[in-house]
Amino acid sequence: MARKKIEYYILLLFEIIFFGFAIQAVLIDDTTRFYVVLASMGIILIPLLIERGLSVRLPCGVKTVIALALFLHVAGGINRWYWKFMPFYDKVAHVVAALALGLVMFSLFLILDSRGVIVRPSRILAWMIILVIFLGGIWEIGEYSIDLLVRSSYNNGVLDSIADTISNLVGLLFALWYAWWLMKKVPSGETTGYLIRKA
């Protein structure tokens, strides 16, 4: 119970920080990033709504990692950290984003399991790998396409894409390890949905 409350307080802190980013976006007249901040504030609430609506409890840390990934991307744009701390900041953001994405995929499989769609643990891990790698590739294509359209510098060539992909794989490995560690806690005779059932 204490960990759940701590995570709620962390999410509230992120919402306050994002509110500050929204004000900052208005002050610097960056309408696009203002809407990105508002969308991020909404996305942070989605896991809470899922927990409430489906009467489940997502694994500890999932909600926080989602908020952290959003924070890194929003702060990187508004505060220009992507460019000030290039190329390291971008790689950290990729690690955290891949971790968050992997844990979102894992949570979706747990929700499916709790609703009667049983997927073996080995297949859950395999699908996490496939989906995170696929979506990471889509992200790289998106970076390149944005650069072509608006002449920005999100993608700095082949080496940058390779480093981003390696960073995605590092985040994915953390997500896989956490999912594997949690699934080891499922008692004999239970399925993975056990991990998110409310006591």
C-alpha positions as CSV (number, residue, x, y, z in Angstrom):
1,M,0.0,0.0,0.0
2,A,2.8,2.4,0.8
3,R,4.5,1.8,-2.6
4,K,1.2,2.6,-4.3
5,K,0.8,5.9,-2.5
6,I,4.4,6.8,-3.2
7,E,3.9,6.2,-6.9
8,Y,0.8,8.4,-6.8
9,Y,2.7,11.2,-5.2
10,I,5.4,10.8,-7.8
11,L,2.8,11.1,-10.6
12,L,1.3,14.2,-8.9
13,L,4.8,15.7,-8.9
14,F,5.2,15.0,-12.6
15,E,1.9,16.6,-13.3
16,I,3.0,19.7,-11.5
17,I,6.3,19.8,-13.4
18,F,4.4,19.3,-16.7
19,F,2.1,22.2,-15.7
20,G,5.3,24.3,-15.4
21,F,6.4,23.1,-18.8
22,A,3.0,24.2,-20.3
23,I,3.5,27.7,-18.9
24,Q,7.1,27.7,-20.2
25,A,5.8,26.7,-23.7
26,V,3.3,29.5,-23.7
27,L,6.0,32.0,-22.6
28,I,8.4,31.0,-25.4
29,D,5.5,30.9,-27.9
30,D,5.9,27.2,-28.7
31,T,2.4,26.1,-29.5
32,T,3.4,22.7,-30.7
33,R,5.2,21.8,-27.5
34,F,2.4,23.3,-25.5
35,Y,0.0,20.7,-27.0
36,V,2.6,18.0,-26.5
37,V,2.8,18.9,-22.8
38,L,-1.0,18.7,-22.5
39,A,-1.1,15.3,-24.2
40,S,1.6,14.1,-21.9
41,M,-0.3,15.2,-18.9
42,G,-3.3,13.2,-20.2
43,I,-1.2,10.1,-21.0
44,I,0.1,10.0,-17.4
45,L,-3.5,9.6,-16.2
46,I,-4.3,6.7,-18.6
47,P,-2.7,4.0,-16.4
48,L,-4.6,5.3,-13.4
49,L,-7.9,5.2,-15.3
50,I,-7.1,1.7,-16.5
51,E,-6.5,0.5,-13.0
52,R,-9.7,2.0,-11.8
53,G,-11.8,1.0,-14.8
54,L,-10.6,-2.6,-14.9
55,S,-10.0,-3.1,-11.2
56,V,-6.4,-4.1,-11.6
57,R,-3.1,-2.9,-10.0
58,L,-0.4,-2.4,-12.6
59,P,3.1,-3.6,-11.6
60,C,5.0,-1.3,-9.3
61,G,6.9,1.4,-11.2
62,V,5.1,1.1,-14.6
63,K,3.3,4.4,-14.1
64,T,6.4,6.2,-12.9
65,V,8.5,5.0,-15.8
66,I,5.9,6.1,-18.3
67,A,5.9,9.6,-16.7
68,L,9.7,9.7,-16.6
69,A,9.9,8.8,-20.3
70,L,7.4,11.6,-21.2
71,F,9.3,14.0,-18.9
72,L,12.6,13.3,-20.7
73,H,11.1,13.9,-24.1
74,V,9.2,17.0,-23.2
75,A,12.0,18.6,-21.2
76,G,14.5,17.7,-23.9
77,G,12.5,19.7,-26.4
78,I,11.3,22.7,-24.3
79,N,14.6,23.2,-22.5
80,R,16.7,22.2,-25.5
81,W,18.5,19.5,-23.6
82,Y,18.5,17.2,-26.6
83,W,20.9,19.7,-28.2
84,K,22.7,21.0,-25.1
85,F,23.6,17.6,-23.9
86,M,24.0,15.9,-27.3
87,P,24.5,13.0,-27.9
88,F,24.1,11.6,-24.4
89,Y,20.7,13.0,-23.3
90,D,19.0,11.5,-26.4
91,K,20.5,8.0,-25.5
92,V,19.2,8.2,-21.9
93,A,15.8,9.2,-23.2
94,H,15.8,6.2,-25.6
95,V,16.7,3.8,-22.8
96,V,13.9,5.1,-20.6
97,A,11.4,5.2,-23.5
98,A,12.1,1.6,-24.5
99,L,11.9,0.5,-20.8
100,A,8.5,2.3,-20.5
101,L,7.3,0.8,-23.8
102,G,8.3,-2.7,-22.8
103,L,6.5,-2.4,-19.5
104,V,3.4,-1.1,-21.2
105,M,3.4,-4.1,-23.5
106,F,4.0,-6.4,-20.5
107,S,1.1,-4.7,-18.6
108,L,-1.2,-5.2,-21.6
109,F,-0.5,-8.9,-21.6
110,L,-1.2,-9.1,-17.9
111,I,-4.5,-7.3,-18.5
112,L,-5.4,-9.7,-21.3
113,D,-4.5,-12.6,-19.1
114,S,-6.8,-11.3,-16.3
115,R,-9.6,-11.2,-18.9
116,G,-9.1,-14.8,-20.0
117,V,-6.7,-14.4,-22.9
118,I,-3.8,-16.6,-21.7
119,V,-0.4,-16.0,-23.2
120,R,2.6,-18.1,-22.0
121,P,5.4,-16.2,-20.3
122,S,7.9,-17.0,-23.0
123,R,5.6,-15.6,-25.6
124,I,5.0,-12.5,-23.6
125,L,8.7,-11.8,-23.5
126,A,9.0,-12.6,-27.3
127,W,6.2,-10.2,-28.1
128,M,7.8,-7.5,-25.9
129,I,11.0,-7.9,-27.9
130,I,9.2,-7.8,-31.3
131,L,7.0,-4.8,-30.5
132,V,9.7,-2.6,-28.8
133,I,12.2,-3.2,-31.6
134,F,9.4,-2.5,-34.3
135,L,8.2,0.7,-32.6
136,G,11.8,1.8,-32.0
137,G,12.4,1.5,-35.7
138,I,9.2,3.5,-36.4
139,W,10.5,6.2,-34.1
140,E,13.8,6.4,-36.0
141,I,12.0,6.7,-39.3
142,G,9.8,9.4,-37.6
143,E,12.9,11.4,-36.5
144,Y,14.3,11.2,-40.0
145,S,11.0,12.2,-41.6
146,I,10.6,15.2,-39.3
147,D,14.1,16.4,-40.1
148,L,13.2,16.2,-43.8
149,L,9.9,18.1,-43.4
150,V,10.9,20.9,-41.0
151,R,14.7,20.9,-41.4
152,S,15.3,20.0,-37.8
153,S,18.2,17.9,-36.4
154,Y,16.6,15.1,-34.4
155,N,18.5,12.4,-36.5
156,N,22.2,13.0,-36.9
157,G,22.9,10.2,-39.4
158,V,23.5,6.5,-39.4
159,L,25.7,6.4,-36.3
160,D,23.1,8.3,-34.3
161,S,20.4,5.8,-35.5
162,I,22.7,2.9,-34.5
163,A,23.3,4.4,-31.0
164,D,19.6,5.0,-30.6
165,T,18.8,1.4,-31.5
166,I,21.4,0.2,-29.0
167,S,19.9,2.4,-26.3
168,N,16.5,1.0,-27.2
169,L,17.9,-2.5,-26.7
170,V,19.3,-1.6,-23.3
171,G,15.9,-0.3,-22.2
172,L,14.3,-3.4,-23.6
173,L,16.6,-5.6,-21.6
174,F,15.7,-3.9,-18.4
175,A,12.0,-4.3,-19.2
176,L,12.5,-8.0,-20.0
177,W,14.4,-8.6,-16.8
178,Y,11.7,-6.9,-14.7
179,A,9.0,-8.8,-16.5
180,W,10.8,-12.1,-16.0
181,W,11.5,-11.3,-12.4
182,L,7.8,-10.6,-11.8
183,M,6.6,-13.6,-13.6
184,K,8.8,-15.8,-11.4
185,K,6.6,-14.7,-8.5
186,V,3.4,-16.2,-10.0
187,P,2.4,-19.1,-7.8
188,S,2.0,-22.6,-9.3
189,G,-1.4,-23.0,-10.8
190,E,-1.9,-19.3,-11.5
191,T,-1.4,-17.4,-14.7
192,T,0.4,-14.1,-15.2
193,G,-2.8,-12.1,-14.6
194,Y,-2.3,-13.0,-10.9
195,L,0.3,-10.1,-10.8
196,I,-2.3,-7.4,-11.3
197,R,-5.3,-8.7,-9.5
198,K,-6.3,-6.5,-6.6
199,A,-6.1,-8.3,-3.2
